[in-house]
């Protein structure tokens, strides 16, 4: 299915590009989230007219992402969780929990979908977590998991 992108999307394409993607990806993600339009003649003509406006919006988003990047990049966040004697957690630290931590500490709202742990956080220690703020801006934070108490 051919669609026209309305914003830059990592590993997919740039604003105004006409790309061929699978139907499910187009309908359920790109079009549902207003990131693309069906590639009809009218839509192609309409996107050509508003391409510069879309580029401006994308640049604004990029600047906003860079300011967030400067605030949170290389920051450490501490999480206290219940753990076993051999330093394994009951459960794991999820992206929703990480986004709440950032909101509480720095008053910056980050959607859990933007957070990509490099590996599952299921034990005590330090973990690097990548946050995709924009298609061109990625921040990296450290999550320090500490034991709140040990259950035998």
N, CA, C and O of each residue as an XYZ file, in Angstrom:
608
protein
N       0.841     -1.176      0.000
C       0.000      0.000      0.000
C       0.890      1.243      0.000
O       1.838      1.331      0.779
N       0.589      2.180     -0.855
C       1.385      3.395     -0.949
C       0.783      4.485     -0.055
O      -0.421      4.740     -0.074
N       1.669      5.122      0.733
C       1.248      6.220      1.607
C       2.237      7.378      1.490
O       3.377      7.206      1.059
N       1.766      8.571      1.889
C       2.621      9.762      1.907
C       2.887     10.086      3.369
O       1.953     10.218      4.160
N       4.160     10.213      3.728
C       4.514     10.504      5.118
C       4.288     11.975      5.456
O       4.618     12.866      4.674
N       3.716     12.209      6.644
C       3.478     13.572      7.108
C       4.513     14.013      8.139
O       4.510     15.167      8.567
N       5.404     13.094      8.542
C       6.509     13.448      9.438
C       7.666     12.479      9.218
O       7.498     11.415      8.622
N       8.844     12.865      9.709
C      10.009     11.990      9.593
C       9.829     10.816     10.547
O       9.527     11.013     11.724
N      10.012      9.612     10.053
C       9.889      8.427     10.888
C      11.155      7.598     10.701
O      11.543      7.254      9.585
N      11.783      7.291     11.836
C      13.041      6.554     11.824
C      12.875      5.223     11.091
O      11.902      4.504     11.317
N      13.814      4.901     10.225
C      13.874      3.661      9.445
C      12.688      3.460      8.504
O      12.479      2.360      7.992
N      11.897      4.541      8.271
C      10.777      4.425      7.343
C      10.927      5.441      6.219
O      10.932      5.072      5.045
N      11.051      6.739      6.577
C      11.200      7.754      5.542
C      11.040      9.158      6.094
O      10.906      9.357      7.302
N      11.055     10.140      5.179
C      10.976     11.548      5.548
C       9.665     12.170      5.083
O       8.901     11.559      4.335
N       9.419     13.395      5.537
C       8.194     14.134      5.192
C       8.019     14.211      3.670
O       8.957     14.512      2.933
N       6.787     13.929      3.225
C       6.452     14.064      1.816
C       6.838     12.888      0.947
O       6.461     12.848     -0.224
N       7.570     11.936      1.476
C       7.962     10.760      0.692
C       6.770      9.852      0.483
O       5.934      9.684      1.370
N       6.704      9.273     -0.698
C       5.679      8.272     -0.976
C       6.370      6.923     -0.839
O       7.300      6.608     -1.581
N       5.900      6.131      0.120
C       6.541      4.843      0.378
C       5.527      3.719      0.271
O       4.321      3.935      0.384
N       6.035      2.523      0.051
C       5.188      1.342     -0.036
C       5.373      0.550      1.251
O       6.477      0.095      1.551
N       4.288      0.383      2.016
C       4.345     -0.366      3.276
C       3.217     -1.394      3.294
O       2.311     -1.359      2.461
N       3.289     -2.302      4.252
C       2.235     -3.307      4.386
C       0.944     -2.637      4.850
O       0.969     -1.640      5.571
N      -0.178     -3.200      4.424
C      -1.490     -2.625      4.735
C      -1.716     -2.414      6.230
O      -2.178     -1.351      6.643
N      -1.396     -3.416      7.038
C      -1.625     -3.333      8.477
C      -0.843     -2.197      9.107
O      -1.377     -1.456      9.932
N       0.437     -2.051      8.719
C       1.286     -0.981      9.241
C       0.712      0.368      8.838
O       0.672      1.297      9.645
N       0.269      0.478      7.592
C      -0.290      1.738      7.102
C      -1.571      2.095      7.854
O      -1.699      3.199      8.382
N      -2.520      1.151      7.899
C      -3.823      1.442      8.521
C      -3.744      1.578     10.033
O      -4.289      2.523     10.604
N      -3.068      0.636     10.682
C      -3.103      0.579     12.144
C      -2.134      1.527     12.829
O      -2.360      1.904     13.979
N      -1.056      1.924     12.151
C      -0.079      2.793     12.801
C       0.032      4.141     12.103
O      -0.278      5.171     12.702
N       0.464      4.152     10.862
C       0.757      5.416     10.182
C      -0.481      6.306     10.037
O      -0.458      7.473     10.426
N      -1.546      5.758      9.483
C      -2.738      6.578      9.235
C      -3.500      6.821     10.540
O      -4.013      7.918     10.760
N      -3.578      5.811     11.401
C      -4.287      5.962     12.682
C      -3.646      7.035     13.557
O      -4.353      7.740     14.277
N      -2.321      7.172     13.509
C      -1.610      8.171     14.318
C      -1.323      9.464     13.555
O      -0.528     10.293     13.996
N      -1.982      9.624     12.403
C      -1.840     10.827     11.561
C      -0.391     11.099     11.182
O       0.044     12.250     11.147
N       0.354     10.031     10.896
C       1.736     10.160     10.452
C       1.826     10.017      8.927
O       2.873     10.270      8.331
N       0.707      9.606      8.304
C       0.699      9.410      6.856
C      -0.716      9.530      6.309
O      -1.696      9.478      7.052
N      -0.799      9.691      4.986
C      -2.072      9.708      4.261
C      -1.997      8.688      3.131
O      -0.910      8.351      2.663
N      -3.159      8.196      2.694
C      -3.186      7.333      1.514
C      -2.623      8.114      0.332
O      -2.852      9.319      0.224
N      -1.898      7.453     -0.546
C      -1.253      8.142     -1.676
C      -2.200      8.272     -2.864
O      -1.975      7.665     -3.912
N      -3.262      9.066     -2.700
C      -4.162      9.355     -3.823
C      -3.653     10.623     -4.508
O      -2.823     11.341     -3.951
N      -4.153     10.898     -5.721
C      -3.691     12.080     -6.452
C      -3.976     13.366     -5.682
O      -3.148     14.276     -5.650
N      -5.165     13.434     -5.058
C      -5.521     14.643     -4.293
C      -4.586     14.824     -3.096
O      -4.107     15.927     -2.831
N      -4.333     13.731     -2.379
C      -3.460     13.819     -1.204
C      -2.027     14.193     -1.589
O      -1.385     14.977     -0.890
N      -1.521     13.640     -2.694
C      -0.168     13.980     -3.153
C      -0.096     15.473     -3.448
O       0.869     16.138     -3.071
N      -1.114     16.000     -4.121
C      -1.166     17.419     -4.458
C      -1.237     18.272     -3.184
O      -0.568     19.299     -3.075
N      -2.062     17.828     -2.222
C      -2.231     18.563     -0.962
C      -0.938     18.573     -0.147
O      -0.579     19.606      0.420
N      -0.237     17.448     -0.081
C       1.007     17.361      0.693
C       2.095     18.226      0.072
O       2.893     18.830      0.789
N       2.130     18.290     -1.266
C       3.112     19.162     -1.925
C       2.915     20.617     -1.501
O       3.887     21.353     -1.334
N       1.655     21.033     -1.325
C       1.360     22.407     -0.909
C       1.817     22.677      0.523
O       2.357     23.744      0.813
N       1.599     21.702      1.427
C       1.876     21.947      2.846
C       3.204     21.363      3.323
O       3.456     21.280      4.525
N       4.054     20.958      2.371
C       5.326     20.332      2.736
C       6.206     21.246      3.600
O       6.796     20.790      4.579
N       6.295     22.518      3.245
C       7.140     23.446      4.011
C       6.597     23.640      5.418
O       7.361     23.751      6.377
N       5.260     23.681      5.538
C       4.638     23.820      6.858
C       4.942     22.594      7.724
O       5.228     22.722      8.915
N       4.878     21.408      7.115
C       5.188     20.174      7.841
C       6.649     20.158      8.282
O       6.963     19.703      9.381
N       7.544     20.657      7.422
C       8.965     20.721      7.768
C       9.196     21.646      8.956
O      10.003     21.345      9.835
N       8.483     22.780      8.982
C       8.601     23.711     10.114
C       8.171     23.034     11.404
O       8.851     23.135     12.425
N       7.017     22.329     11.352
C       6.521     21.628     12.549
C       7.533     20.586     13.009
O       7.770     20.427     14.206
N       8.130     19.872     12.047
C       9.107     18.845     12.393
C      10.340     19.477     13.044
O      10.889     18.929     14.000
N      10.772     20.626     12.526
C      11.922     21.316     13.120
C      11.611     21.793     14.539
O      12.477     21.756     15.413
N      10.365     22.245     14.767
C       9.964     22.658     16.116
C      10.019     21.462     17.068
O      10.519     21.570     18.188
N       9.498     20.321     16.606
C       9.536     19.104     17.428
C      10.978     18.705     17.721
O      11.297     18.253     18.820
N      11.845     18.879     16.722
C      13.251     18.531     16.882
C      13.921     19.434     17.925
O      14.696     18.954     18.753
N      13.627     20.729     17.888
C      14.185     21.664     18.869
C      13.699     21.335     20.275
O      14.469     21.385     21.234
N      12.415     20.999     20.390
C      11.845     20.614     21.685
C      12.535     19.341     22.198
O      12.857     19.229     23.380
N      12.752     18.389     21.288
C      13.417     17.137     21.649
C      14.848     17.408     22.110
O      15.325     16.778     23.054
N      15.536     18.343     21.448
C      16.913     18.670     21.840
C      16.959     19.308     23.222
O      17.883     19.044     23.992
N      15.969     20.150     23.551
C      15.967     20.771     24.880
C      15.719     19.716     25.960
O      16.327     19.771     27.029
N      14.830     18.754     25.687
C      14.600     17.653     26.627
C      15.861     16.806     26.741
O      16.232     16.378     27.834
N      16.518     16.567     25.608
C      17.762     15.787     25.569
C      18.800     16.404     26.504
O      19.447     15.696     27.276
N      18.954     17.736     26.431
C      19.950     18.415     27.269
C      19.612     18.311     28.752
O      20.511     18.313     29.593
N      18.321     18.219     29.082
C      17.918     18.122     30.484
C      18.111     16.720     31.052
O      18.523     16.568     32.201
N      17.811     15.682     30.243
C      17.806     14.333     30.823
C      18.944     13.422     30.383
O      19.139     12.367     30.988
N      19.702     13.789     29.352
C      20.750     12.887     28.884
C      21.800     12.655     29.967
O      22.211     13.598     30.644
N      22.231     11.421     30.134
C      23.246     11.003     31.105
C      22.792     11.181     32.569
O      23.625     11.202     33.475
N      21.479     11.307     32.798
C      20.959     11.463     34.148
C      20.724     10.091     34.768
O      20.390      9.133     34.071
N      20.902     10.007     36.082
C      20.628      8.751     36.788
C      19.320      8.867     37.552
O      19.064      9.867     38.223
N      18.499      7.838     37.442
C      17.239      7.769     38.179
C      17.286      6.534     39.063
O      17.670      5.454     38.613
N      16.893      6.693     40.322
C      16.960      5.583     41.270
C      15.574      4.983     41.476
O      14.598      5.698     41.703
N      15.505      3.651     41.392
C      14.264      2.914     41.610
C      14.494      1.949     42.763
O      15.493      1.229     42.780
N      13.581      1.929     43.724
C      13.677      0.958     44.808
C      12.594     -0.088     44.590
O      11.412      0.236     44.469
N      13.020     -1.360     44.541
C      12.089     -2.462     44.286
C      12.346     -3.588     45.275
O      13.441     -3.709     45.825
N      11.326     -4.411     45.495
C      11.493     -5.612     46.313
C      12.370     -6.597     45.563
O      12.227     -6.764     44.352
N      13.287     -7.257     46.285
C      14.176     -8.198     45.606
C      14.392     -9.450     46.447
O      14.111     -9.470     47.646
N      14.897    -10.493     45.792
C      15.225    -11.733     46.482
C      16.650    -11.632     47.014
O      17.320    -10.619     46.814
N      17.114    -12.680     47.691
C      18.475    -12.667     48.244
C      19.544    -12.600     47.154
O      20.596    -11.991     47.349
N      19.273    -13.227     46.004
C      20.284    -13.213     44.933
C      20.071    -12.044     43.963
O      20.350    -12.158     42.769
N      19.579    -10.933     44.489
C      19.457     -9.653     43.768
C      18.565     -9.676     42.532
O      18.765     -8.871     41.622
N      17.602    -10.564     42.477
C      16.635    -10.543     41.391
C      15.375     -9.842     41.877
O      14.995     -9.954     43.042
N      14.736     -9.122     40.970
C      13.538     -8.374     41.349
C      12.295     -9.238     41.232
O      12.244    -10.182     40.444
N      11.288     -8.893     42.037
C       9.963     -9.466     41.835
C       9.323     -8.623     40.738
O       8.935     -7.479     40.976
N       9.213     -9.178     39.555
C       8.740     -8.400     38.417
C       9.917     -7.714     37.743
O      11.051     -8.185     37.836
N       9.655     -6.610     37.069
C      10.731     -5.873     36.406
C      10.379     -4.389     36.375
O       9.269     -3.995     36.734
N      11.329     -3.578     35.946
C      11.098     -2.141     35.819
C      10.623     -1.899     34.380
O      11.360     -2.135     33.423
N       9.403     -1.432     34.251
C       8.772     -1.238     32.938
C       8.902      0.217     32.466
O       9.117      1.118     33.277
N       8.769      0.442     31.135
C       8.831      1.805     30.603
C       7.831      2.772     31.252
O       8.147      3.950     31.420
N       6.628      2.297     31.620
C       5.660      3.190     32.267
C       6.202      3.699     33.598
O       6.004      4.861     33.951
N       6.881      2.834     34.331
C       7.462      3.216     35.619
C       8.594      4.231     35.409
O       8.730      5.189     36.170
N       9.400      4.007     34.369
C      10.509      4.919     34.059
C       9.953      6.296     33.681
O      10.494      7.318     34.106
N       8.874      6.331     32.883
C       8.301      7.622     32.489
C       7.742      8.375     33.697
O       7.836      9.601     33.758
N       7.157      7.648     34.662
C       6.666      8.290     35.897
C       7.825      8.861     36.707
O       7.711      9.944     37.282
N       8.941      8.131     36.751
C      10.137      8.609     37.469
C      10.633      9.933     36.897
O      10.922     10.876     37.634
N      10.724      9.985     35.570
C      11.214     11.197     34.898
C      10.252     12.357     35.153
O      10.682     13.489     35.375
N       8.942     12.068     35.120
C       7.939     13.100     35.368
C       8.051     13.642     36.794
O       7.976     14.852     37.007
N       8.232     12.746     37.773
C       8.351     13.169     39.171
C       9.624     13.976     39.418
O       9.587     15.007     40.089
N      10.749     13.508     38.877
C      12.028     14.145     39.166
C      12.256     15.431     38.368
O      12.644     16.456     38.928
N      12.008     15.368     37.043
C      12.344     16.508     36.175
C      11.138     17.249     35.601
O      11.306     18.229     34.875
N       9.925     16.795     35.916
C       8.696     17.412     35.392
C       8.676     17.412     33.854
O       8.199     18.359     33.227
N       9.203     16.332     33.265
C       9.207     16.194     31.809
C       8.362     14.974     31.470
O       8.594     13.881     31.986
N       7.378     15.174     30.592
C       6.493     14.071     30.241
C       7.048     13.311     29.033
O       7.233     13.872     27.953
N       7.307     12.018     29.252
C       7.818     11.160     28.182
C       6.899      9.954     28.076
O       6.637      9.274     29.068
N       6.413      9.692     26.870
C       5.520      8.543     26.675
C       6.305      7.244     26.834
O       7.446      7.156     26.381
N       5.712      6.238     27.467
C       6.395      4.947     27.630
C       6.848      4.334     26.299
O       7.832      3.595     26.267
N       6.144      4.632     25.210
C       6.524      4.084     23.905
C       7.856      4.642     23.411
O       8.484      4.046     22.536
N       8.297      5.777     23.956
C       9.569      6.379     23.560
C      10.756      5.725     24.268
O      11.905      5.905     23.866
N      10.463      4.961     25.332
C      11.514      4.382     26.166
C      11.857      2.981     25.696
O      10.983      2.122     25.575
N      13.143      2.756     25.432
C      13.592      1.458     24.948
C      14.724      0.943     25.820
O      15.884      1.303     25.615
N      14.387      0.085     26.811
C      15.467     -0.493     27.614
C      16.346     -1.371     26.729
O      15.839     -2.099     25.876
N      17.667     -1.303     26.929
C      18.577     -2.099     26.118
C      18.387     -3.582     26.425
O      18.446     -4.421     25.526
N      18.159     -3.901     27.703
C      17.755     -5.266     28.059
C      16.761     -5.171     29.207
O      16.686     -4.137     29.871
N      15.993     -6.234     29.453
C      14.994     -6.204     30.514
C      15.641     -5.925     31.865
O      16.694     -6.477     32.183
N      15.006     -5.069     32.652
C      15.529     -4.721     33.967
C      14.847     -5.627     34.982
O      13.725     -5.364     35.416
N      15.546     -6.707     35.355
C      14.967     -7.688     36.262
C      15.846     -7.977     37.470
O      15.570     -8.909     38.226
N      16.909     -7.183     37.661
C      17.779     -7.402     38.819
C      18.296     -6.059     39.331
O      18.049     -5.012     38.733
N      19.013     -6.114     40.443
C      19.571     -4.897     41.033
C      20.832     -4.498     40.278
O      21.611     -5.362     39.876
N      21.042     -3.193     40.081
C      22.240     -2.715     39.393
C      21.944     -1.468     38.583
O      20.912     -0.821     38.762
N      22.877     -1.137     37.678
C      22.720      0.031     36.802
C      22.391     -0.452     35.398
O      22.994     -1.402     34.899
N      21.426      0.215     34.763
C      21.004     -0.171     33.420
C      20.896      1.062     32.544
O      20.361      2.088     32.963
N      21.406      0.957     31.327
C      21.294      2.034     30.346
C      19.940      1.897     29.652
O      19.521      0.796     29.295
N      19.261      3.035     29.466
C      17.968      3.043     28.795
C      17.991      4.139     27.743
O      18.362      5.277     28.029
N      17.588      3.786     26.511
C      17.570      4.743     25.413
C      16.172      5.338     25.309
O      15.175      4.622     25.394
N      16.108      6.646     25.127
C      14.826      7.317     24.956
C      14.825      8.006     23.597
O      15.647      8.882     23.330
N      13.894      7.597     22.746
C      13.787      8.156     21.410
C      12.878      9.383     21.458
O      11.654      9.256     21.469
N      13.485     10.570     21.488
C      12.735     11.815     21.613
C      12.225     12.322     20.270
O      11.201     13.002     20.202
N      12.942     11.987     19.207
C      12.622     12.444     17.854
C      13.300     11.462     16.913
O      14.162     10.698     17.345
N      12.936     11.464     15.654
C      13.566     10.522     14.725
C      15.076     10.735     14.617
O      15.799      9.834     14.191
N      15.561     11.933     15.003
C      16.994     12.216     14.925
C      17.639     12.471     16.291
O      18.847     12.698     16.360
N      16.860     12.440     17.377
C      17.391     12.753     18.704
C      17.090     11.617     19.679
O      15.930     11.315     19.958
N      18.150     10.992     20.192
C      18.019      9.935     21.190
C      18.806     10.311     22.435
O      19.971     10.698     22.340
N      18.179     10.200     23.601
C      18.865     10.452     24.867
C      19.140      9.113     25.533
O      18.469      8.119     25.256
N      20.136      9.099     26.416
C      20.426      7.877     27.156
C      20.470      8.214     28.638
O      21.198      9.111     29.064
N      19.672      7.477     29.424
C      19.668      7.690     30.864
C      20.104      6.403     31.551
O      20.150      5.341     30.930
N      20.425      6.507     32.837
C      20.809      5.333     33.610
C      19.762      5.111     34.687
O      19.408      6.033     35.422
N      19.271      3.891     34.777
C      18.339      3.517     35.828
C      19.122      2.716     36.863
O      19.684      1.667     36.548
N      19.158      3.212     38.097
C      19.843      2.514     39.177
C      18.772      1.808     39.997
O      17.928      2.458     40.614
N      18.805      0.490     40.003
C      17.822     -0.292     40.755
C      18.431     -0.685     42.089
O      19.480     -1.327     42.149
N      17.756     -0.287     43.154
C      18.224     -0.619     44.502
C      17.164     -1.461     45.190
O      15.989     -1.422     44.823
N      17.586     -2.222     46.190
C      16.654     -3.068     46.926
C      15.983     -2.243     48.021
O      16.646     -1.584     48.821
N      14.646     -2.297     48.036
C      13.951     -1.608     49.133
C      13.974     -2.483     50.368
O      14.142     -1.989     51.482
N      13.805     -3.801     50.172
C      13.986     -4.763     51.245
C      14.064     -6.149     50.627
O      13.593     -6.369     49.511
N      14.650     -7.064     51.347
C      14.821     -8.412     50.824
C      13.824     -9.352     51.486
O      13.666     -9.352     52.707
N      13.159    -10.146     50.670
C      12.216    -11.123     51.199
C      12.830    -12.501     51.049
O      13.301    -12.854     49.968
N      12.834    -13.274     52.104
C      13.464    -14.611     52.048
C      12.457    -15.664     51.654
O      12.801    -16.842     51.555
